[in-house]
Amino acid sequence: MQVNLPPDLETLVKKRLSSGGYNSVEDVFRRALEAQDAEESWTAEELTAHIEEGFLQAERGELVDGTQARREIQEMKENWRQNRASKR
């Protein structure tokens, strides 16, 4: 399949590639489409429940600092990549 992108989208794809977080143009598109699918799978009620749970956690003092949050997100990202690689 050939896809013709307008210059602004081509610039965005190149920017994503240069960030080092993506291995190929296919990877950029695959992750964007999967993220879109994930967003569409949440109902308004589910999203509201997640937000409310976050507020409750904050009230209980269950927050993490930025360094820990980045570490946890990086760990989740690495696990996600490993899972995807094993499915191929």
C-alpha positions, 0 to 999 in steps of 0.5 A: 500500500502506498500512502501520500502524506501532505508535507505537514504530516510527513514532517511529523512522521520524520520528527517521531522517527528522529526521537528514537522511540520508533524503529520505522515509518510503519512503527509510527503508524502502527502505534498511532493507530493502536493508540487511537483504537485504545482511546475509542475503546473507553466509554465516557463512564470508564474514563470518568471512573479512571479520573475519579480514581486518580483524584481519590489516589491523590487525596490518599497521598498515593502520588509519585514524583516525576522521576518515578513516574518516568521510570514506570512509564519507561518500564511499561513502554519496554514491556509493551515493545517486548510483548509486540515483538513476541507476537510477530 
